[in-house]
Amino acid sequence: QLAETGGGVVQTGGSLKLSCAPSQGTFGRSDLAWFRQAPGKERQFVAARRRDGHLYYEDSVKGRFTISRDSPGNTMYLQMNSLKPEDTAVYYCAAGTSVILSRTRDASAYYYWGQGTQVSVSS
């Protein structure tokens, strides 16, 4: 199980940093990702950091969001800058082992999930 922190309410143009940590142990060589789900919409890929260090982003967040993890592998982050109202959603962190490259953006490829944290951006 994973646990996210850092959600909240922010004005347009503001920033938030989400954190995610496993309830036990470390992430090790897991493939890590962030997804989000807005009301009435399907869960959407946001960003991923594969076990080889390569980073992937959904087009609408490129240049604004940054996914990272600390060196010990205890925590992963999503730094969100220049937030927009359309970024409002529940954000979920996810982790998986040996996620194949073609499924990096596929939520069903990840086994471990957090409970979600609400991010609300006011206009």
Disulfide bonds with the S-S distance in Angstrom:
Cys20-Cys93 2.05
